[in-house]
Amino acid sequence: MLTLVPTPIGNIGDISLRAMEALSQADILLCEDTRVTKKLLNILDTRYDLKRREQEFISLHSHNETEFVEKLDPSFFEQNVVYVSDAGMPGISDPGQGLVRYCIDHEVKYDVLPGANAVLTAFVASGFVATKMLFFGFLPHKGSERSNNLQEALFNGYTTVLYEAPHRLAKLLNELALEVPERRLFLAKELTKKYQTYIHGTPKEVQEQLKSEIRGEWVVVIEAGTAHHSTMSERDILAFDLPKKVASKLIAKITGESPKACYQRLLELN
């Protein structure tokens, strides 16, 4: 059997009784990072007297998940197999879905335990009243792929949740200040930890509050805006040999963003 077990995203007290039971009874522990999982188990043993059997630890992360799953045999799951990511719910911007898909395809029994999750925690903490939410994870780092994903995140009609690394947060805030300067944001880091941080405001207001060095991974919640739909896409417009200023005005018409932001983006793409 396979069990996906969520682990605390910060505060160790958020571990559930079911999670500790699954961890203690596992024969094999598949870990995003075996060092992180062993540290967690040592803390649980010290604090809650977690009794464990002899266990095998296997590294399973985003770089080897596909290869690992391809080599699996259903007999592997005749033992109690547990998968844990470093923090939070497996399968949410972490490995795990490939294992679940394998179990479904090969009729292997599996279970997913509920637990700590940064996406839902930040979504509720944002205070944005729209109850529909889209999760985009980490945006592509650069180029047209990033631009297209950002447009989709901003103009889908839903509250949107992103993850962002500290060295790219300033870039994201600059993009948001250009694209949606009046849109409200909610940023959170160190969720459930001692130095948990919440920041509310427009892109410029958030930038003012983050003048010091930016550290740690952030959850960025973007208030819902107006959804824009068109039978013609940005790619269709760029296929024509048009001056950038003309193209930017046409793209602005179908996306709802400002012509200035469109023009700046077209310059950066070239």
N, C-alpha and C positions, 0 to 999 in steps of 0.2 A: 504494500500500500504506500502511496505517496501522500504526505501532508505538507501543505504550504503554511508556514508559521510566520506571522508578522512579529517583528521585534520592536522595542521602544525606539522612538525617533529622538529621544533625549532623556526623559525622566525614566529611570529604571523601574519606578513604581507602576508604570503603565503596562507592564507585562501581565498577561492574563493567567488565570489558573489553568485553563485548557492549554495555553501555549507552553507553560512549564511542564505539564504532564506529557505533552507530545515530545518536548525536548528530552525529558528524562527517559522516555521509553524508546527513543530512536536507536536503531542499530547502525544506520548510516546517516551522517549529516552532510548534505550538500550545502556548501557555503559560498557566498559571493567572495568572502575573504575569510579563510579559516582562522587567521589570527584574531580578527574581530569577534568571530563566533566563540572561540575559546575564551576570550576575555569576558564576554557576556556570561558564559556558563560559569566561569569562576566567580563572578560577582553574584550570580543567582545562588550558587552553592554557599557562598559566605553569608549572604543576607537571608536566604530562605531555606537553607539546608537541602538543596536540590540533589536528590539521590539519582545517580546515573549508572547505567550498565556500561560495559566496554563498548566503545563506539569508534567507528571509522569516519574520518573527516576527509571530504573530497572537495577540491576547489571547483566551483562552477560559476563563471562570470560571463559578461557579455561577449568576451573575445573567444570563449571556447564552448559556449552553449550549443551552437548548431552542430559542431563536430561531436560533442558529447552525446547529444540526443540521437544523432544518426547511428551511433555505435551501440545504443541501448538494446537490451533484450528484455522482454516482459518478465523473465525470471528474476531480474534485478530487484523487482518490487515485491518479491516473496518475503523480503525482510521489511521492517519498518523504516521507510526512507523519509527523511524530513528535509525540506529546502528552506533556508533562511537567507535573506539579503542582509546587508550590513545594518539597515534600519528601515522600519516601516513595512509596508505590504509588498511581498514579492509580486512581480509582474507589473508594477507601476513604476515605469522608468528603470526597472531592474529586471534581470532574468526571471523566469518562472512560467511564462505563457507557453514556451516550447515544451516544457515538461507536462503541463496540463494537456496540451494538444496530443502529445504522445500517448498519454493515459486514455484519452477519449478514443483515439484511433485503434488502440490495442486492447481495449476493454479492461484496463487496469483500474482498480479501485483507487479513488483519490478524494481528498478533502481539503478545503481552504478555510482556515480559521480567521475570524474577524479580528481587527485590532488597529493599532496606531497607524495613522496615515496623514502625511503632511498636506496633501491636496485638500482633503475634506476639512481638516482642522483650520487651514487658512481661509478656505471658502466661507465657512461659518463665521470666523473671526472678522472677515472683511466688513460685515454689516451691509453688504449690497443686497437689496431685498429681492432681486430677481432669483427665482429658485432654479432656473435652468442654467447649467454650467457645462462648459467644454474644457477639457484638459489637453494642453498641447505639449507638455513635457519641456524638454530643452529644444529651442529653435536651432535650425542649422546655423553654423558659425558665420557664414558670409555668402556673398554673391546673390544671384537671382533666386536661388532656393530659399535663402533667408528672407529676402524681400517678399516673395510670394506667400511664404508661411506667415509672416508678420501681418500682411494685408488680410489674410484669412482669419487670423486671430483677432484683429481689431474690428472687422466689419461683418461678423457672423450673427449679430443680434443676441448673443448670449454673454453672460459673465464668463470670462476666460481666465484660466489659471496656467501660468508658465513656471518652469524652474529656470534659474539663471545662476551661472557661476560668478564668483566675485570679480574676476578680471574682465567680464563682459557686461556686468550690470550697468556701468556708466554708459556703454555704447547703447544698450537697450533704452535707457532713460532719454538719451539724446534723440533716438529714433521716435520715441513716444512723444517727446516735446515737439517734434517737427510734425508728426502725423496727426496726433490727437491732443493738442495742448490743453484742452479743457476737460478731458476725460479724467475721472477720479481713479486713483490707484490705491491698492493696499499691498504693502510689502511686509514680509515676516521672515525672520531667521531665528535660529536657536530655539525652535518651537519646543515647548515643554521643559526647557532647560532653565538654569538660574538666570541667565542673561537674555531671556526671550525678548525679542524686539518687534514691536508693531510700528509701522509708519503709514499714515494716511495722507492723501493729497493729490494734487495734479502733478504731472511729471516735473515741472519746475519747482514746485513746493517740496517734492521728495528729494530732488537734487540739492536743495538748500539744506535739508536735514542730513544729507550724506556727504558733507564736505570733507570729513576725515577719511582715512583709509578704509576702503570697503573690504570686509573680510567675511568668509563663510558663504555657504550656498543660500540663496534666497528663493522664497516662493513669492511670485508676483501675481496679484489678482487684479484684473482689468475690468472695470465696470462695463456692463453691457452697453453697446452703442446700437446704431441703426444698421440693420442688415442691408446689404446692397447686392442686387442680382441683375445680371445682364446676359443676353445671349451672346454678346461679343466680349471676349476676354482681353486682358492686357497683352497677352501673346499675339492675338489677332492684330491689334493695333501696331505692335512693334514689327510685325511682318511687312508693313508698308514703309516705304522710304520717305518718312515724314521728318520735318525738323523737330528737334526735341521739345521745343516749346509747344508746338501744335500737338504732338503726341501726348505730352503731359496733361494738357487741357482735356483731351479726349479720355485719357485714363481716369482723370479726376471725376469726370461725369459718370463713369460706370462703377467706380469704387467708393466715391464719397469723400476721398481724402482731398487735401488741398492741392491745387495746381503747383504751388511752390514746392511742396513735399515731393510730388511726383517728379518734377523737373530735377530736383536734387538727387533723387534716387536714380534717375536715368543717367545722370552724369557719373554717379558712382559705379553703375553697372558697366560703363565703358572705360 
